[in-house]
Every structure is written in C-alpha cells, then in structure tokens.
Amino acid sequence: MQVPASKRRYGPGEDGAAVYLEGDEWEKGQEQLKTFFMNVLASDKVSLDRSIPDSRPSECLSLSYPSDLPTASVVIVFANEFFSCKLFTYPFFTGSAC
C-alpha cells in the first residue's frame, strides 16, 4: 500500500530508514552499544508510532480477511530490555501502528 505524499511522515527512523548520529551523539551511541548491546540514543530518537514499510509478499497484499476474526491474546516476555524498546511493541499489538 502506497502512502500518499501528503500523508508521508518525516523524521528519524520513518519508513524503516536508518538513524544516523554525529559528533558527541555518535560517541555516546558507541558507549551505549557496549553497555546495552544496542544504540539507545538512536532508538530514543525514533517515534513510537513510526511508519514502517509493508514488506509482505505480493500474494499476501491481495488477500482480504474477514472483519469478524476471533480475538487473540499475546504474551511478550522481556528480559533486560531497554525501556524504549518495550514501548515500540505496544503500538504494534494494539493496532495503532497502522
């Protein structure tokens, strides 16, 4: 599904784009990699409801699903995850990421 140009959003991490840091931010990001095994500073710059590209195969894009599907429960276990990483999960499962 193509997003109209008037609805496109711009910012760090939008549409799956990489987040680039420079100078002091880059240095701090490198330190965070050693501690958290990820760049927390870059993660914190990305909007929680960022847009992401639709990477489904074309066969899946053409399928239609009934609106009365049964509900489901999802249990997500986090172990030693940085807080912003946990927050990225919420919009995805509540349907507000679409």
C-alpha positions as a Markdown table, in Angstrom:
| # | Residue | x | y | z |
|---|---|---|---|---|
| 1 | Met | 0.0 | 0.0 | 0.0 |
| 2 | Gln | 1.5 | 3.3 | -1.1 |
| 3 | Val | 1.2 | 6.2 | 1.3 |
| 4 | Pro | 0.1 | 9.5 | -0.4 |
| 5 | Ala | 2.8 | 12.2 | -0.4 |
| 6 | Ser | 0.7 | 14.5 | 1.7 |
| 7 | Lys | 0.4 | 11.8 | 4.4 |
| 8 | Arg | 4.1 | 10.8 | 4.5 |
| 9 | Arg | 5.9 | 11.5 | 7.7 |
| 10 | Tyr | 9.5 | 12.6 | 8.0 |
| 11 | Gly | 11.8 | 12.0 | 11.0 |
| 12 | Pro | 14.4 | 9.6 | 12.4 |
| 13 | Gly | 13.5 | 6.0 | 11.6 |
| 14 | Glu | 10.4 | 6.8 | 9.5 |
| 15 | Asp | 9.6 | 4.2 | 6.8 |
| 16 | Gly | 12.4 | 2.0 | 8.2 |
| 17 | Ala | 15.2 | 4.5 | 7.5 |
| 18 | Ala | 18.4 | 4.3 | 9.4 |
| 19 | Val | 19.1 | 6.8 | 12.2 |
| 20 | Tyr | 22.5 | 8.5 | 11.8 |
| 21 | Leu | 24.3 | 10.1 | 14.7 |
| 22 | Glu | 27.2 | 12.6 | 14.5 |
| 23 | Gly | 29.8 | 14.0 | 16.9 |
| 24 | Asp | 29.0 | 13.7 | 20.6 |
| 25 | Glu | 25.8 | 11.7 | 19.9 |
| 26 | Trp | 27.8 | 9.2 | 17.9 |
| 27 | Glu | 30.3 | 8.8 | 20.7 |
| 28 | Lys | 27.6 | 8.3 | 23.3 |
| 29 | Gly | 25.8 | 5.8 | 21.0 |
| 30 | Gln | 29.1 | 3.8 | 20.8 |
| 31 | Glu | 29.3 | 3.7 | 24.6 |
| 32 | Gln | 25.7 | 2.5 | 24.8 |
| 33 | Leu | 26.4 | -0.3 | 22.4 |
| 34 | Lys | 29.0 | -1.7 | 24.9 |
| 35 | Thr | 26.5 | -1.4 | 27.8 |
| 36 | Phe | 23.1 | -2.3 | 26.3 |
| 37 | Phe | 24.2 | -4.0 | 23.0 |
| 38 | Met | 22.2 | -1.5 | 21.1 |
| 39 | Asn | 22.3 | 2.2 | 20.4 |
| 40 | Val | 19.7 | 3.5 | 22.9 |
| 41 | Leu | 20.2 | 7.1 | 21.8 |
| 42 | Ala | 19.2 | 6.3 | 18.2 |
| 43 | Ser | 16.3 | 4.2 | 19.4 |
| 44 | Asp | 15.0 | 7.1 | 21.6 |
| 45 | Lys | 15.0 | 9.4 | 18.6 |
| 46 | Val | 12.5 | 7.2 | 16.7 |
| 47 | Ser | 8.8 | 7.9 | 17.1 |
| 48 | Leu | 6.9 | 5.1 | 18.9 |
| 49 | Asp | 4.3 | 5.2 | 16.1 |
| 50 | Arg | 6.7 | 5.4 | 13.3 |
| 51 | Ser | 5.8 | 4.3 | 9.8 |
| 52 | Ile | 7.3 | 1.1 | 8.6 |
| 53 | Pro | 7.4 | -0.3 | 5.0 |
| 54 | Asp | 4.9 | -3.0 | 4.2 |
| 55 | Ser | 7.2 | -5.9 | 3.3 |
| 56 | Arg | 4.6 | -8.6 | 2.8 |
| 57 | Pro | 4.9 | -10.7 | -0.4 |
| 58 | Ser | 2.5 | -9.5 | -3.2 |
| 59 | Glu | 0.4 | -12.7 | -2.7 |
| 60 | Cys | -0.4 | -11.6 | 0.9 |
| 61 | Leu | -1.2 | -8.0 | -0.2 |
| 62 | Ser | -4.0 | -9.2 | -2.4 |
| 63 | Leu | -5.7 | -11.3 | 0.3 |
| 64 | Ser | -8.7 | -9.9 | 2.2 |
| 65 | Tyr | -9.6 | -11.0 | 5.7 |
| 66 | Pro | -13.0 | -11.2 | 7.4 |
| 67 | Ser | -13.7 | -8.4 | 9.9 |
| 68 | Asp | -15.1 | -10.8 | 12.5 |
| 69 | Leu | -11.9 | -12.8 | 13.2 |
| 70 | Pro | -11.7 | -14.1 | 16.8 |
| 71 | Thr | -9.6 | -12.2 | 19.4 |
| 72 | Ala | -6.2 | -13.4 | 20.4 |
| 73 | Ser | -4.0 | -12.9 | 23.5 |
| 74 | Val | -0.3 | -12.2 | 23.2 |
| 75 | Val | 2.2 | -12.7 | 25.9 |
| 76 | Ile | 5.5 | -10.9 | 25.4 |
| 77 | Val | 8.4 | -11.7 | 27.7 |
| 78 | Phe | 11.1 | -9.0 | 28.1 |
| 79 | Ala | 14.4 | -9.8 | 29.7 |
| 80 | Asn | 16.9 | -6.9 | 30.3 |
| 81 | Glu | 15.3 | -4.8 | 27.5 |
| 82 | Phe | 15.8 | -1.1 | 27.4 |
| 83 | Phe | 12.5 | 0.8 | 28.2 |
| 84 | Ser | 12.1 | 2.4 | 24.8 |
| 85 | Cys | 12.4 | -1.0 | 23.1 |
| 86 | Lys | 9.4 | -2.2 | 25.2 |
| 87 | Leu | 7.4 | 0.8 | 24.2 |
| 88 | Phe | 7.9 | 0.1 | 20.4 |
| 89 | Thr | 6.0 | -3.2 | 20.9 |
| 90 | Tyr | 2.8 | -1.6 | 22.3 |
| 91 | Pro | 1.5 | 0.2 | 19.1 |
| 92 | Phe | 2.2 | -2.9 | 17.0 |
| 93 | Phe | -0.1 | -5.2 | 19.1 |
| 94 | Thr | -2.8 | -2.6 | 19.7 |
| 95 | Gly | -3.3 | -1.9 | 16.1 |
| 96 | Ser | -2.3 | 1.7 | 16.4 |
| 97 | Ala | 0.8 | 1.2 | 14.4 |
| 98 | Cys | -1.2 | 1.1 | 11.1 |
